[in-house]
Amino acid sequence: MVSTGVFVLTLVVLLIIVGAAAYSAGLLGAASTKTITSTLVRTFTETSTQTVGSGSATLTTTLTLTASGQRNLLQHCFSPGGHCDQVLISWINRANSSIHILVYSFTLNDVRDALIAAHNRGVDVKAVMEKENVNGSGSEFYTLRTAGIPIKWDSNRALMHDKVAIVDGHIILTGSFNWTDAATNSNNENLVVIDNASWSAAYETTFRQVYAAAV
């Protein structure tokens, strides 16, 4: 027959074990709601050939990238109604060293002003815009150039349809979101903010290629 003392001791031990397990599960659950991470280990090689300028020269680039460790989704938004323009401005204002941009269309005055302010505080701001939109209604191209920001138009005979900003060499802002009033207030668009050094290196490589070939 089990004594009362042994029964009570056993019950206390079981309660401690169950309580510890519940506490651990609670910690893990709380953490998972705050950080979206996953582990990626992948190596890929990409070779691309681009016709430069009037077609007299070609640019062939081979990129081999190994990405590993964590990739972090820092932020996302959807428009209309998601204030994606303010997300752009927020990350532009946080930039310490560089902002490199590939954008199809750009008409947002507040984003323009944030880029000029970043340039004036010493951030390396460079941009490439799709040629057919350089002189479009509300285009910020020449305003940025007048402010001293090195901005060029794309020399690709087809469209440069990117909507990308690389901030400080490791933050990527990308998605379908054009930097326009229509994308902000009317269109169904998306924007994601990712912190990943390996992925940013790949985006930086592409930016440098396009920027070097731009006019």
For each residue, the residues with C-beta under 8 A, 3 or more apart:
1:
2: 6 7
3: 6 7
4: 7 8
5: 8 9
6: 2 3 9 10
7: 2 3 4 10 11
8: 4 5 11 12
9: 5 6 12 13
10: 6 7 13 14
11: 7 8 14 15
12: 8 9 15 16
13: 9 10 16 17
14: 10 11 17 18
15: 11 12 18 19
16: 12 13 19 20
17: 13 14 20 21
18: 14 15 21 22
19: 15 16 22 23
20: 16 17 23 24
21: 17 18 24 25
22: 18 19 25 26
23: 19 20 26 27
24: 20 21 27 28
25: 21 22 28 29
26: 22 23 29 30
27: 23 24 30 31
28: 24 25 31 32
29: 25 26 32 33
30: 26 27 33 34
31: 27 28 34 35
32: 28 29 35
33: 29 30
34: 30 31
35: 31 32 72
36: 72 73
37: 70 71 72
38: 70 71
39: 68 69 70
40: 67 68 69 70 71
41: 66 67 68
42: 66 67 68
43: 64 65 66 67
44: 64 65
45: 62 63 64 65
46: 62 63 65
47: 60 61 62 63
48: 60 61 63
49: 58 59 60
50: 58 59 60 61 156 209 213
51: 55 57 58 59 156 157
52: 56 57 58 59 155 213
53: 56 57 155 213 215
54:
55: 51 157
56: 52 53
57: 51 52 53
58: 49 50 51 52
59: 49 50 51 52 209 213
60: 47 48 49 50
61: 47 48 50 205 209
62: 45 46 47
63: 45 46 47 48 202 205
64: 43 44 45
65: 43 44 45 46 198 201 202
66: 41 42 43 198
67: 40 41 42 43 71 196 198 199
68: 39 40 41 42 198
69: 39 40 198
70: 37 38 39 40 196
71: 37 38 40 67 194 195 196 199
72: 35 36 37 194 195 196
73: 36 76 192 193 194
74: 171 193 194 195
75: 87 192 193
76: 73 190 191 192 193
77: 82 83 84 87 190 191
78: 81 82 84 188 189 190 191
79: 82 83 84 177 183 184 185 187 188 189 190 191
80: 184 185 186 187 188
81: 78
82: 77 78 79 87 191
83: 77 79 86 87 184
84: 77 78 79 87 88 177 183 184 189 190 191
85: 88 89 108 110 111 179 184
86: 83 89 90
87: 75 77 82 83 84 90 91 173 191 193
88: 84 85 91 92 108 111 114 165 173 179 191
89: 85 86 92 93 110 111 114
90: 86 87 93 94
91: 87 88 94 95 165 167 171 173 193
92: 88 89 95 99 111 114 115 118 165 167
93: 89 90 114 117 118
94: 90 91 167
95: 91 92 98 99 118 123 167 168
96: 123 168
97: 123 124 168 169
98: 95 123 124 125 126 166 167 168 169
99: 92 95 115 118 123 124 125 126 165 166 167
100: 124 125 126 127 165 166 204 207 211
101: 115 125 126 127 128 164 165 166 207
102: 127 128 160 162 163 164 206 207 210
103: 106 127 128 129 130 162 163 164 165 178 179
104: 129 130 133 159 160 161 162 163 178
105: 129 130 133 136 139 178 179 180
106: 103 111 112 127 129 133 139 140 141 178 179 180
107: 136 137 138 139 140 179 180 181
108: 85 88 111 112 140 179 180 181 184
109: 112 113 140
110: 85 89 113 114
111: 85 88 89 92 106 108 114 115 140 179
112: 106 108 109 115 116 140 143 144
113: 109 110 116 117
114: 88 89 92 93 110 111 117 118
115: 92 99 101 111 112 118 119 125 127 144 149
116: 112 113 119 120 144 147 149
117: 93 113 114 120 121
118: 92 93 95 99 114 115 121 123 125
119: 115 116 123 125 147 148 149
120: 116 117
121: 117 118
122:
123: 95 96 97 98 99 118 119
124: 97 98 99 100
125: 98 99 100 101 115 118 119 149 150
126: 98 99 100 101 149 150 151 207 211
127: 100 101 102 103 106 115 144 149 150 151 152
128: 101 102 103 151 152 153 154 160 207 210 211 214
129: 103 104 105 106 133 134 139 141 151 152 153 154 160
130: 103 104 105 133 134 153 154 159 160 161
131: 134 153 154 155 160 215
132: 136 159
133: 104 105 106 129 130 136 139 141
134: 129 130 131 139 141 142 153
135: 139 141
136: 105 107 132 133 139
137: 107
138: 107 180 181
139: 105 106 107 129 133 134 135 136 142
140: 106 107 108 109 111 112 143 144
141: 106 129 133 134 135 144 145 151 153
142: 134 139 145 146
143: 112 140 146 147
144: 112 115 116 127 140 141 147 149 151
145: 141 142 148 149 151
146: 142 143
147: 116 119 143 144
148: 119 145
149: 115 116 119 125 126 127 144 145
150: 125 126 127
151: 126 127 128 129 141 144 145
152: 127 128 129 211 214 215
153: 128 129 130 131 134 141 214 215
154: 128 129 130 131 160 210 213 214
155: 52 53 131 213 214 215
156: 50 51 159 160 210 213
157: 51 55
158:
159: 104 130 132 156
160: 102 104 128 129 130 131 154 156 210
161: 104 130
162: 102 103 104 174 210
163: 102 103 104 174 175 176 177 178 179
164: 101 102 103 172 173 174 203 207
165: 88 91 92 99 100 101 103 172 173 174
166: 98 99 100 101 169 171 172 173 200 203 204 207
167: 91 92 94 95 98 99 170 171 172 173
168: 95 96 97 98 171
169: 97 98 166 197 200 201 204
170: 167 195 196 197 200
171: 74 91 166 167 168 193 194 195 200
172: 164 165 166 167 193 194 195 196 199 200 203
173: 87 88 91 164 165 166 167 191 192 193
174: 162 163 164 165 191 192 194 203
175: 163 189 190 191 192
176: 163 183 189 190 191
177: 79 84 163 183 189 190 191
178: 103 104 105 106 163 182 183 187 189
179: 85 88 103 105 106 107 108 111 163 183
180: 105 106 107 108 138 183 184
181: 107 108 138 184 185 186
182: 178 185 186 187
183: 79 84 176 177 178 179 180 186 187 189
184: 79 80 83 84 85 108 180 181
185: 79 80 181 182
186: 80 181 182 183
187: 79 80 178 182 183
188: 78 79 80
189: 78 79 84 175 176 177 178 183
190: 76 77 78 79 84 175 176 177
191: 76 77 78 79 82 84 87 88 173 174 175 176 177
192: 73 75 76 173 174 175
193: 73 74 75 76 87 91 171 172 173
194: 71 72 73 74 171 172 174 199
195: 71 72 74 170 171 172
196: 67 70 71 72 170 172 199 200
197: 169 170 200 201
198: 65 66 67 68 69 201 202
199: 67 71 172 194 196 202 203
200: 166 169 170 171 172 196 197 203 204
201: 65 169 197 198 204 205
202: 63 65 198 199 205 206
203: 164 166 172 174 199 200 206 207
204: 100 166 169 200 201 207 208
205: 61 63 201 202 208 209
206: 102 202 203 209 210
207: 100 101 102 126 128 164 166 203 204 210 211
208: 204 205 211 212
209: 50 59 61 205 206 212 213
210: 102 128 154 156 160 162 206 207 213 214
211: 100 126 128 152 207 208 214
212: 208 209
213: 50 52 53 59 154 155 156 209 210
214: 128 152 153 154 155 210 211
215: 53 131 152 153 155
